[in-house]
Amino acid sequence: MLKNAPAEAVPHTGPPIRRRARGRGLRALTYAGLVAAAAATLLPFIWMLLGSFKTQGELLRRPLTWWPKDPILSNYTTWFTDHGIGQFFVNSLVVAVVTVLGNLLFCSMVGYALAKMEFPGKRLLFLVVMLTLMVPGVVTFVPLFVMVSKLDLVNTYPGLILPFLVSPLGVFLMRQFMLGIPQSLLEAARIDGAGEFRTFTRIVMPLCGPPLATLGILTFLSSWNNFLWPLVAAQSEEKYTLPVALALFSTGQHATDYGLLLAGAVLIITPIIALFVALQRYFIQGVAGTGIK
């Protein structure tokens, strides 16, 4: 008796098709969620930009409108003609740039010592650095001001800059990245006769582009937006930074000039956005390379 010939196999395409359809559906939901999150993030900035071209009456009108009915530029021109925003911009730029340069240099040096050098008390020093990350800035605010006042640095550039020349976050960031640099590379440089300083400047620093960019962006952002310390340490208009000027000149005796406030905010965040756009690739590489979550 002949056995029945095996039936020809029929490809079963149902589950793969369903899986592909489900994958496309999840991808579409993911994109929709990302678009919604981006819109929610950008809406305040769009409102700020459009509001900076509105009059005070239009900003206070109800119901709210997005597009300015009669766009004006007086909110911007007031900052340049009446309040001299150029001086405040220079003050903020000097403080931010010097603070960034100081952090790039000193945090790199401390991070290199903690990552690649052996000395007594190394672990204790790193523990102290980590503990300072947990101390709120307001805890040291009054003692810091008393110290600056005793040194006669109130209302000076050094008084605005020196307390922030080294940050524990910067030290941690640079140490974490430098731990990934092969020790054999440094040993080869030492065998060739390079000292520690030359090894640091010629071998280590050229490899630290991403973390340096990350540290520079974070430090610049923190210094540029710093409000409380310049408000206390800068006691004359000649030393006001942009956030202090924005708070003082956009608020009158009886009411806040919201158009002037929004225009000043646009002027303040524009350099930050430009800096981040220019260095975003290095910023992402630095965050990924140091293991910061």
Secondary structure, DSSP 8 states (H G I E B T S, - for coil): -------------HHHHHHHHHHHHHHHHHHHHHHHHHHHHHHHHHHHHHHTTS-HHHHH-SS--SS-SS---HHHHHHHHTS-HHHHHHHHHHHHHHHHHHHHHHHHHHHHHHHH---TTHHHHHHHHHHHHTS-GGGTHHHHHHHHHHTT-TTSHHHHHGGGSS-HHHHHHHHHHHTTS-HHHHHHHHHTT--HHHIIIIIIGGG-HHHHHHHHHHHHHHHHH--HHHHHH--SGGG--HHHHHHHHSB-SS-B-HHHHHHHHHHHHHHHHHHHHHHHHHHHHHHHHHT--
